[in-house]
Amino acid sequence: MSPELQIVVTFAVFLLLLLTCGMAVPFAIAVPAVLYLLMQGGLPALNSLGLVSWGSMNSFVLTCVPLFMLMAEILRVSGLSNRIYGGLARLVARLPGGLLQTKIAGCAVFASAGGTLGILLPPSFGMIVYGTFTETSVPKLFMAGVVPGLIMTLMFMSYIGVHATIWPGVAPREAGLRSVRDLAAALLDVLPFAVLIAGTLGGIYLGLVTTTEGATIGCILAFILGATFGDLKPAGAIEAMRSTVKFSGNILFIIFTAYVFSYAISFAGVGEKVTAFIVGLDLSRLEFFLALFILYTVLGCLIESLGMIVITVPLIFPVLQNYGIDPILFGVVLVLFVELGQISPPIGINLFVIQSIWDGKLSEVILGTIPFHLTMFVVLALVILWPDLALWLPHHMSR
């Protein structure tokens, strides 16, 4: 059996057996990779895993993952996130859709935990992982996601507004701001977040700090704001650190196993053959994007977002140059593909997650997500047809 066929068979086992049996994503990535290395070179083929493991974690950029997570956890345990959310709720309460509008605005604001919007708006963990694997500037990836993310936010809110206007019973309007004092109080609740964003992302955009330095500033500001405007106590800080360690360990372990997977691919020389195969298909740029959408739709039935990124990027990234696709633009397109795949009817993985925490039927979940799915398609099309929507901010950064 040729090396190429061996790796296809081995990773078919990964896709069809391990994940469908419920094995955790990092182990499902690592097991077939190690198995393939043993099939190809025996025990000596594992000699380089030490260097691979060191190389996967020896990254200055990756240190921002636990820092951004700690920042978000400090906001949570201090009660500051609830205060910010409450301020947002009062500011958008009079819009058609009421509470639903607050949910969308909240997801955009708390991007690190904001679902579909969170993987697009900074600080996006998906962008950090993609940038680490491809050596693409993470600050520029962050900025590339801002305009498409804001467009998507406005389109989501517009749809909810129109829907709630036509069918008011879906989301009744709530009592909004009654006076200038109420407005001032709502803005004061949102003020800590404005300070946090200005201190974290402002420095990154102006080129004054790196991503990791910006995340460090964000953590310091979160501690200060949590103690000043929130209810941060030592016990809460310890809880935030524990949650950060668990979350960061999960992400970094996925990255480590993905590097092992990438090493297995390079060991067989499959990457070059995949590149040659795709180029040989003579696909147009649009057909290439369509093929990727089909791929991520299938993967979205089995794997969560970071898993999809770490598995596919080592294979797909070398092909981009042949189609003249900017790596920063592809970072935005990639995260849109990933999220579309996870909510694609009828078996996108996130559809089952939503159904598991709700009493309704899966068919109702699918119907409810279709308008948002179509909206994301529109944003994706805009980004592909007008790349400057994503590239204008990165190209105007200070560095």
N, C-alpha and C positions, 0 to 999 in steps of 0.2 A: 504494500500500500504506500503511495507517495506521501511525502510530508504534507502537501496541501490537502489531500483527501483525509489524512489522519486528523488534522486540526479541524476540518469541517465536521467530521464525525464526532470528535471529542466535544466540540462546543455545541453541537446539536444536542448532545446529552445534557449539557448545561442548560440550554434553553427549554428543552421539552420535558426534562425529568426533574432536575434539582429544584428549579423555581416552582414548577407546578406541584411539587411535593411539599412546598412550604419552607425550603431551606433558606436561611438568611442570605441576602444578596452578596455580602463579602465572601462567604464560604462557597456560594454557588459560582462565584468568579474564580476563586483560588483553586478549588478542587480540580476542575478540568484543565486549568493552566499547568498545575504541577503534574497531573497525570500525563499531559501531552509531552512535557519536558522529559519525563521518565521514559515514555515510549520512544522519543527521538534520540536521547543521549544517555539514558540510564542515570545512575546517581551522579556522575560527573557533571551532568547538565544542571544540577541544582547548586553547583559551587558558586555561581554568580548571584544567588538570591540574597546573600548578605549585602553585596554592593547595591543591588536593586532596592532592598528595604531601606538602606541608608539614603540612597538617592531620592527615594519617594518622599521621605520626611525632611530631608535637608533643604528646605525651601523657606526663604524669608517671607514669601507671599502667604504661605499657608498659616503662618502665625496669626494672621488677621481673622481666621475662622473662629478660634475660641474667643478672641477679643470682641468681635462683633456679637457673638452669641452671649457673652457675659454682659455686654451693654444692654441687649434686649432683656436678659433675665433680671438685671438690676431694675429696669423700668417696671417689670412685672411684680417683683417681690416688694418694691417700695410703694406700690399702688399708683405710681405715676402714670402707667399706661391706662389705667381706668380713668384717671383724671383727664388725660389728653383725649381719650375716647368720648368722655362725657362732654367736653368742650366742643368736639367735632359734631356730636349728636345735636347739640343746641344750635350750632351754626347752619346745619343742613336740614334741620327738622321741618322747615316750611316747604322744602322742595317736595314735589310729588314722589311718593315712595318712602318718605320718612326714614324709618329705621333701616330699610334696605340701602338707602343712599349712604347712611352712616357706615354700614358694613363695607361698602365699596371704598369709601373714603378712608376708612380705618385700615383696610388691606393695603391701600396705596401708601399710607403713612407708616404703618409698621411693616415695611417691605420684607424684613428678614423672616417674617412669619406670615406673609400675606398670600399664600397659595399661588394662584396663577399670576397675580400682579407681583408677588414677592420674588419670583424667579427672574423677573424682568427689570424691576426697579432696584437701585442700589440701597443697601449692600446685598447683592445677590450671591448666594453660595454657589449656584450653578455657574455664574460668570467666573467666580474665583477658581473653581475646579477646572473649567475650560481653559482659563488663562494659564493655570499651572501646567497643564498637559501640553499646551501649544506654545508656551513662552510668549503669549500675547499680553500686551499691557493691560493689567486689571483695571487701573484707573480709567483708561480709555474705554474698556468694556463697560464699566459702570456708567460712564457718561453716555455711551451709545444706547443704553437701555432707557434713558430718561424720557426722551421725546416720544418714542413708541409706547412706553409705559403710561405716560400722561394721556396720550391719545386714546389708548385702550380704556383708561379710567373714565375719561369723559364720555366715551361711547357706551360703556356699561351704564353709567349714571343716566345718560340720555335715554337709553332703552328702558330702564326702570321708570324714569319719569313719564315717558309716553305710555307705558303699560299701566302704570298706576293711575294716570289721568283717564284712560279709557275704562279701566276696571278698578274703581276706587277701593273696592272691598279687599283687594289683594294686599294693599299696604296703606291703611288710613293715615292721613296726615296727622302729625303730632303738634302740640303747642310749641311754638318756636320762641324766639326772643321777643320779649314784651317791652323792653326799654333799652336805653343806651347803657344803663348799668348792667343789664343782662348780657349785652354784647361785650362790654368790657370784661365781665367775669369769664365769659366763654373764651375770649382771646387770651386772657391771663392763664387759663387752663392749658391752652395750646402753646403758649409761649415757651415752656421748657423744651418742647420738641423742636421748635424753630431754632432755639439756641443750639441744641444737640446737632441738628442737621447742618447748620451753618459752620459749627466748629469741626465737624467730621468731614462732610463732603465738600464744603467750601474750600478747605485747605487742599484737598485732593485735586479739585478742579483747577485751582490757581497754580498748582504745581509746587506748592510750598512744602507738602509732606507726601510721603509714600502711602500706599494703602494700609500697611501695617501701622505706620505712625498715625494715620488718620483714625484707625480703629482704637489705638491707644488713647488718643485724645478723647474719642467718643466714650470710652470706658471711664476715664477720669471725670468727664462732664456728667456722665450718668450717675456716678457716685455722689458728686456734688449736688446735682439737681434732685436726686432721690432723697438725700438727707435734708435739703432745703425746702423743696416743694412737696415731697412725698413723706413716706413714713419708713425710711430705711433704717433697719436696726442690724446689729451684728449677726443675729440669728438668720435674718433674711439674706444678708450678704453671703453667709456660709451656704445657705440653700441654693442661692444663685450660682455659686461656684461649683457645687455638686452637680447641678443640672447641666452646667457648661461642660464639665468633664465628661459626663455621659454622652452628651450630644456630639461633642468634638471628637471623642474616641470613636464613635460610630462613623462619622464622616471620614476621619483620617484612616480608619481601617479599610473603608471602601477604596480610598485612594491608593493605599498600599497594595491591596489585592489587584487593583486595576493596573498598577505598574508591573506586577507579576504577569498578568495577562498580556500586557504590551510586550514584555520580554519574551514570552512564549511565541508571540506572533513574529517578532524580529528574528528569533532563533531559527524559525522555519523559512524566513524570507517571504512570508505571506503578504506583508504590507505592500511590497513592490509589485507582487503579482495581482493583488486586488486593484491597485492603482492602474496597472496596465490593462486589466480586464474592463474596468469602468471606462477608461479612455477609449478602449477598443469598441465599446458600444456606440460611440459617436453620438452621444446624447446632446441635445441642445441644453443651454443653461436652464431653461424652464423645465425640460424633461428631467434634468438632474434633480432639481428641487422637488418635483413630483415624486420621483423614485424615493427620495429621502422621506417625504411625508408618509408614503406607504410603509417604509421601514419602521418609522417611529410610531405609527399607528399600531402595528403588530406588537412592537416591544412595549407599548403603553398598556397592553393587556396583561403584562407579566411583571414589569419592573418599575420601581419608582424612579423619579427624575434623575437623581445623581447617578444611579446605576446605569441608566441609558447613556448618559454623557460619557462616563468613564469606559464603557464597553465599545462605543462606536467611534469616538473621536480619534483614537490611534489609527483606525482604518480609513476614515473619511478625510481627515485633515490634509494628507498628502495630495489628494486629488484637487483641492480647491484652486491651486495655481493654474491648473489646466483650463479651468473655466473662468479665470480672472476674477475670482471672488475674494474680496477683502476679508482677512481673518477676523477683523473687528465686526464687520457686517455679519459674517457667518455666526459669530457668537450670539448675536441678537436673534437671527433666524433659527439657530439651534434651540434656544430656550423656548421659542414659540412652538417649534415642532414638538418638543418634549411635552409641553403642557397640552397641546392639541391632542397628542397621542394618548394622554392620560384621561381625557374626558371624551374621547371619540366613542359614539354609540356603536354597538350596544354593549361592549365589554371593556371600555377603558377602566383602568384600575381605580381611579378616583370616583367613578360612578358608584362602585360598590362600597367605597369608604363612606360616601355621603348617605347611601341607603342604609348602612349599618348603624348610623346614629340618628335615624329618622324612622318614623312609623309607617311612612308611605311605601308605595310599590316602586320597584326599579324602573318600570315604564314611566312613572311620573317624574322620577329623577332625570331620566333621559330627555323627556319632553322639556323639562325645565332648563336643561343645559344647552339645548339646541341654539337658542338665540345668542348665547354667549360664545358658543362654538363658532357660529357664523361671524360674529363680531371679530373674533380672533383671526379668522380667515381674512377679513377685510384688512386688519392691521398688518398681517403677514404679507398680503399682496402689496400694500402700500410701501412696506419696507423693501421688498424685492424690486418693485418698479421704480421707487424713488429712494435709492440708498442714502441720499443726504439726510433723510429723516433721522437716520441712526448715526451718520458719520459727521454731521455738521459740528456737534458739540465736541467730540474727540479731536477733530481737526483744529478747533479753536482753543484747545487747552494750552496752558502756558508751557507744558512739557509733556 
